[in-house]
Amino acid sequence: MRLRDCVARTLWLVTASVLVCVTAVTWAMASQDTGRHTNGTVGTFHTLPPGSVLPSDDDCARRVDRNPWEPRPANAEANRRVPPGPLATRTWGGPQTDALQARVTGAFTGTTDEILQWASCKWGLDTDVARAQAEQESDWRQSTKGDGGVSLGLLQIKSTYWYGTAPWSALSTAYNADWTLGKWRACFEGLIVGEQGRGNLWGCVGYHYTGLWLDPLARKYIGWVKNYLGRKDWLQWPSPTGGQPPTGGRPSG
């Protein structure tokens, strides 16, 4: 091989190797970024498509943006409680949902917002949607009891229908959020109401309220949650423990 050809071939191999390395590093960085917003909102995760690999409890615990901001200090005791182990509750929709339902642990402690971050990360739901739904359901107050005292906690799990969830749905904020967002994911994967639910974020939010698919009351509920999502009232809520509401900084992850 002539010297000129040898040099050219060597340069080509070096260039190709560099491109492969750059591509690999870029892919790795992108894969680590899965589940993060890119809009600069602190502690906010975006919705993961159906079929996505969901993060673990521990992974999401590491990715939560820790912040002493707590607009609902009365939640403190429930925010520290974790169920002693798996709870046997009514199935979300049959054998196909069992693997998802088995992921529910409530195994996290933190402020109310940190819990919403953790649960939304774990189940791949936009954190601001979870925050807005929690405002609609309970104004972020874990002690809330609705429907004559049978709907419990942050996201109002109906204990007389979803048997086995009480008393932990009232005792543990993390369990309440974990269980509710897990059921949303089962719907979003198309495992509860069929293919009509697959990938339909808002339809599955409405299903939480009525147990029916986009009936008039579910549509009304979706409108209420969207209204809170647009307003983001929590950004103005004071916190006696200090800290700042979840906005304006680096993305979580």
C-alpha positions as CSV (number, residue, x, y, z in Angstrom):
1,M,0.0,0.0,0.0
2,R,1.3,3.4,-0.9
3,L,2.2,5.8,2.0
4,R,-0.4,8.3,0.9
5,D,-3.2,5.7,0.8
6,C,-2.1,4.3,4.1
7,V,-2.3,7.8,5.7
8,A,-5.7,8.4,4.2
9,R,-7.0,5.1,5.5
10,T,-5.7,5.7,8.9
11,L,-7.3,9.2,9.0
12,W,-10.6,7.7,7.9
13,L,-10.5,5.0,10.7
14,V,-9.7,7.6,13.3
15,T,-12.6,9.9,12.2
16,A,-15.0,7.0,12.1
17,S,-14.0,5.9,15.6
18,V,-14.5,9.5,16.9
19,L,-18.0,9.6,15.4
20,V,-18.9,6.3,17.0
21,C,-17.7,7.5,20.4
22,V,-19.6,10.8,20.1
23,T,-22.8,9.0,19.0
24,A,-22.4,6.6,22.0
25,V,-21.9,9.4,24.5
26,T,-24.9,11.3,23.0
27,W,-27.1,8.3,23.2
28,A,-26.0,7.6,26.8
29,M,-26.7,11.2,27.9
30,A,-30.2,11.1,26.2
31,S,-31.0,7.8,27.9
32,Q,-30.1,9.2,31.3
33,D,-32.3,12.2,30.5
34,T,-35.5,10.1,30.0
35,G,-38.3,11.4,32.0
36,R,-37.1,14.9,32.4
37,H,-38.6,18.2,31.3
38,T,-36.4,20.4,29.2
39,N,-38.3,23.6,30.1
40,G,-36.2,24.4,33.2
41,T,-39.0,23.4,35.7
42,V,-37.6,22.0,38.9
43,G,-38.7,18.6,40.0
44,T,-41.0,18.0,37.0
45,F,-41.0,14.8,34.9
46,H,-42.8,14.4,31.6
47,T,-45.2,11.7,30.4
48,L,-43.6,8.6,29.1
49,P,-45.2,6.9,26.2
50,P,-47.0,3.5,26.5
51,G,-44.6,0.6,26.6
52,S,-41.8,2.7,28.2
53,V,-39.5,1.1,30.8
54,L,-40.6,2.7,34.0
55,P,-38.1,3.9,36.6
56,S,-37.7,2.1,39.9
57,D,-38.6,3.5,43.4
58,D,-35.0,4.1,44.2
59,D,-34.2,5.7,40.8
60,C,-37.0,8.2,41.3
61,A,-36.1,8.8,44.9
62,R,-32.6,9.9,43.7
63,R,-34.1,12.1,41.0
64,V,-36.6,14.0,43.2
65,D,-35.6,17.7,43.6
66,R,-35.3,17.9,47.4
67,N,-36.7,21.1,48.8
68,P,-38.0,22.1,52.2
69,W,-41.0,23.9,50.6
70,E,-44.1,22.5,52.3
71,P,-47.4,24.4,51.8
72,R,-49.3,21.7,53.7
73,P,-47.4,21.1,57.0
74,A,-50.4,19.2,58.4
75,N,-49.4,16.4,55.9
76,A,-46.1,15.8,57.8
77,E,-47.1,12.6,59.7
78,A,-48.7,11.0,56.6
79,N,-45.7,12.0,54.5
80,R,-43.5,10.0,56.8
81,R,-45.6,6.9,56.8
82,V,-44.8,3.9,54.6
83,P,-46.9,0.7,54.4
84,P,-45.1,-2.3,56.0
85,G,-45.3,-4.3,52.8
86,P,-47.4,-5.1,49.7
87,L,-51.1,-4.6,50.2
88,A,-53.8,-6.8,48.7
89,T,-56.3,-4.5,47.0
90,R,-59.0,-4.9,44.4
91,T,-57.5,-5.4,40.9
92,W,-57.4,-2.5,38.5
93,G,-58.7,-4.5,35.6
94,G,-57.6,-8.2,35.6
95,P,-54.5,-10.3,35.3
96,Q,-52.8,-8.0,32.8
97,T,-52.6,-5.2,35.4
98,D,-51.2,-7.4,38.1
99,A,-47.5,-6.7,37.2
100,L,-48.1,-3.0,37.4
101,Q,-50.2,-3.2,40.5
102,A,-47.4,-5.2,42.2
103,R,-45.1,-2.2,41.8
104,V,-47.2,-0.1,44.2
105,T,-45.2,0.3,47.5
106,G,-45.6,3.8,48.8
107,A,-41.9,3.4,49.8
108,F,-40.9,7.1,49.9
109,T,-40.9,9.9,52.4
110,G,-40.6,13.6,51.8
111,T,-42.6,16.8,51.5
112,T,-46.0,16.7,49.7
113,D,-44.4,17.9,46.5
114,E,-41.5,15.6,46.7
115,I,-44.0,12.7,47.0
116,L,-45.9,13.9,43.9
117,Q,-42.5,14.2,42.1
118,W,-41.6,10.6,43.1
119,A,-44.9,9.1,42.1
120,S,-45.1,10.9,38.8
121,C,-41.5,9.9,38.0
122,K,-42.2,6.2,38.9
123,W,-45.3,6.0,36.7
124,G,-44.2,8.3,33.9
125,L,-46.9,11.0,34.3
126,D,-46.2,14.7,33.9
127,T,-45.7,16.0,37.4
128,D,-47.7,19.2,36.9
129,V,-50.7,17.1,35.9
130,A,-50.3,15.1,39.1
131,R,-50.0,18.4,41.1
132,A,-53.1,19.8,39.4
133,Q,-55.1,16.6,40.0
134,A,-54.1,16.6,43.6
135,E,-55.3,20.2,43.9
136,Q,-58.6,19.3,42.3
137,E,-59.1,16.3,44.6
138,S,-57.9,17.5,48.0
139,D,-56.1,20.9,47.7
140,W,-53.0,18.8,48.5
141,R,-54.5,17.9,52.0
142,Q,-53.9,14.3,52.8
143,S,-56.5,14.4,55.6
144,T,-59.3,15.1,53.0
145,K,-62.3,12.8,53.2
146,G,-64.9,13.0,50.4
147,D,-68.1,11.3,49.3
148,G,-69.4,11.1,52.9
149,G,-66.0,10.0,54.3
150,V,-65.2,7.0,51.9
151,S,-62.9,8.8,49.5
152,L,-59.6,9.3,51.2
153,G,-56.4,11.2,50.9
154,L,-54.4,13.3,48.5
155,L,-56.0,11.8,45.4
156,Q,-59.3,10.6,46.9
157,I,-59.2,6.8,46.6
158,K,-62.7,5.4,47.1
159,S,-62.3,2.9,49.9
160,T,-65.7,1.2,49.5
161,Y,-64.9,0.3,45.9
162,W,-61.1,-0.1,45.9
163,Y,-61.1,-2.4,48.9
164,G,-57.8,-3.1,50.6
165,T,-56.5,0.4,50.0
166,A,-57.8,1.7,53.3
167,P,-56.5,2.6,55.9
168,W,-53.2,3.2,54.1
169,S,-54.7,5.4,51.5
170,A,-55.4,7.8,54.4
171,L,-52.4,7.0,56.5
172,S,-49.7,7.4,53.8
173,T,-49.4,10.2,51.3
174,A,-46.9,8.3,49.2
175,Y,-49.0,5.2,49.1
176,N,-52.0,7.3,48.0
177,A,-50.1,8.9,45.2
178,D,-48.3,5.7,44.2
179,W,-51.5,3.6,43.9
180,T,-53.5,6.3,42.0
181,L,-50.8,7.1,39.5
182,G,-50.1,3.4,39.0
183,K,-53.8,2.9,38.1
184,W,-53.5,5.8,35.7
185,R,-50.5,4.1,34.0
186,A,-52.5,0.8,33.7
187,C,-55.2,2.7,31.9
188,F,-52.6,4.6,29.8
189,E,-51.1,1.3,28.7
190,G,-54.5,0.1,27.4
191,L,-54.9,-2.5,30.1
192,I,-58.1,-1.2,31.8
193,V,-60.4,0.2,29.2
194,G,-58.8,-1.3,26.2
195,E,-57.0,0.4,23.3
196,Q,-59.1,3.6,23.7
197,G,-57.1,4.2,26.8
198,R,-53.7,3.5,25.4
199,G,-51.8,6.8,25.2
200,N,-54.8,8.9,26.2
201,L,-53.5,10.9,29.1
202,W,-56.6,12.9,29.8
203,G,-59.1,10.1,29.2
204,C,-57.3,8.1,31.9
205,V,-57.3,11.1,34.3
206,G,-61.1,11.3,33.8
207,Y,-61.5,7.6,34.3
208,H,-60.0,8.0,37.8
209,Y,-63.0,10.2,38.7
210,T,-66.0,8.3,37.2
211,G,-64.7,4.8,36.4
212,L,-66.2,5.3,32.9
213,W,-64.7,6.3,29.6
214,L,-65.1,10.0,28.7
215,D,-68.7,10.2,30.0
216,P,-70.0,13.8,30.6
217,L,-68.8,13.9,34.2
218,A,-65.4,12.6,33.3
219,R,-65.1,15.3,30.7
220,K,-66.1,17.9,33.3
221,Y,-63.5,16.6,35.7
222,I,-60.8,16.7,33.0
223,G,-61.8,20.4,32.5
224,W,-61.4,21.1,36.2
225,V,-57.9,19.5,36.3
226,K,-56.8,21.3,33.2
227,N,-57.9,24.6,34.8
228,Y,-55.7,23.9,37.8
229,L,-52.9,22.9,35.5
230,G,-53.1,26.2,33.7
231,R,-53.3,28.2,36.9
232,K,-50.6,26.4,38.8
233,D,-51.9,27.8,42.1
234,W,-49.2,25.9,44.1
235,L,-46.5,28.3,42.8
236,Q,-48.1,31.0,45.1
237,W,-48.6,28.8,48.2
238,P,-46.5,29.9,51.2
239,S,-44.5,27.5,53.1
240,P,-43.7,27.9,56.9
241,T,-40.7,25.6,56.5
242,G,-39.1,27.8,53.8
243,G,-37.9,26.7,50.4
244,Q,-39.3,27.7,47.0
245,P,-42.2,26.4,44.9
246,P,-41.1,24.0,42.2
247,T,-40.3,26.3,39.3
248,G,-37.5,28.3,37.7
249,G,-34.4,26.2,38.2
250,R,-32.6,23.3,36.7
251,P,-34.6,20.2,35.5
252,S,-34.8,17.3,37.8
253,G,-33.0,14.1,37.1
